[in-house]
Amino acid sequence: MDLESSDGTVRIMANVLVIDDDPSLLRALPLGLKSFGHEVTTANTGHRGLSRAALTAPDVIVLDIGLPDMDGMEVCRTIRGWSDVPIIILSATGAENKKVAVLDAGANDYVTKPFSMPELEARIRAVLRGRVDKTDQEVTSLSCGALDFDLVHREVRFHGMNVALTTKEFEVLVFMARHAGRTCTNQMILGAVWGVGYATEGQYVHAYVHRLRQKLNDENGALIENVPGIGYLLHCESS
């Protein structure tokens, strides 16, 4: 997410993921949102949307409630299991009970079809406004239970003792610490640390987690828990 100042105003330029199965919308939204300066990625099924959400780390997700393979609320709940990325729901119904249900599922906003492009873009700016404030406060440290990270010097302490980590080991551990208490899929870790071209290289994650466990005396997996077939979960409360 970038900020651009012009004539005293602040313009938010975001990476937007659109998850919708309507071909016309998948053509129109990228064109419309790009005209406002946003970058747009699309997915036409819930499963593809989840994969791209994990790999591309969008600034905001525009999610259709009616998808061919899974319910949009299920997609929303799944994303909320590992990310607080703003989610704007698109729906053909404006029923109040439906709005309440999707907001309870973790969505940030709800837009009823049909809608105008300026309206949707305004909603995107609104959900991102709080995040813009955070960009003014550069985070230099991170704590997770007995783990303390110096993000500037790329150092980590465990129970007050320095732990010598390679660059990739440090990045893997920091990523899990940022999402502590939530399952980080192998694809999420690969996308964040190695890049989107490594989506199928799950063995990389397993190898680095094995090294981290050795260096943190966590051979039993009490700190970095294995979630079979999915990924790993870092427990901050572990001592």
Residue, then its C-alpha position, 0 to 999 in steps of 0.5 A: m500500500d502506497l501513499e501519494s500526496s498531491d495538492g495537499t491530499v493523500r491518495i491511497m494506492a492499494n493492491v486489491l484482490v477481487i474474488d468473483d465469478d462474474p466474468s463482466l465484473l472481473r473485466a470491469l473492476p480491474l479497469g475501474l480500480k486501476s484508473f484510481g491507481h490500484e493494482v488488481t489481482t483476480a480469482n474466479t473461485g473461492h479456493r483460487g481466491l484463498s490461494r492468491a490471498a495467501l501468496t500475494a498478501p493484498d492490502v484489501i480483498v473485494l469478495d463476492i458472497g456467491l461463488p461457484d465452489m464455496d460460500g463467500m462467508e466461508v472464504c471470509r472466515t478462512i481468511r480471518g483465521w490467519s489475516d486481518v486484511p480488510i474484506i469488502i463483501l459484494s452481494a446482490t441482496g441488501a437484506e439486513n440479516k445477510k449484512v449482519a451475518v457477513l460482518d459477524a464472519g469478519a468482513n469490514d464492509y458490505v456493498t450491494k450490487p449494482f454499485s458504482m466504481p467511485e462508490l467501491e473505490a471510496r469504500i476501499r479508501a475507507v477501510l484502508r484509512g486506519r492502516v495508513d495511520k500505522t505507516d507513519q509509525e515504523v515498527t522496529s521490534l516485535s515480541c511474541g512470548a519469550l521471543d523478542f525481535d529486533l527488526v532493524h538489526r535482524e536479531v532475535r532473543f529467546h528467553g533473553m539469549n541471542v539466537a543466531l539465525t540465518t536471513k531466511e530462518f529469521e524471516v520465517l520466524v518473524f512471519m509466524a510471529r506476526h501471525a502468532g496463534r494462527t495457522c500459517t499455511n506452507q503457501m503463505i510462508l513461501g509467498a512471504v519469504w521466498g516469493v510467489g514462484y515457490a508456491t509448491e516448494g513445501q519442503y523449504v518450509h519444513a526444512y527451515v522449521h526443523r532448523l528453527r526448532q533445533k535452535l530454539n530447543d523445540e524438538n517436541g513442537a510445543l513452540i512451533e506446532n505442526v498442523p498436518g497437511i497445512g502448515y505451522l502455528l507459533h504459540c507465543e505463550s509457550s515458555 
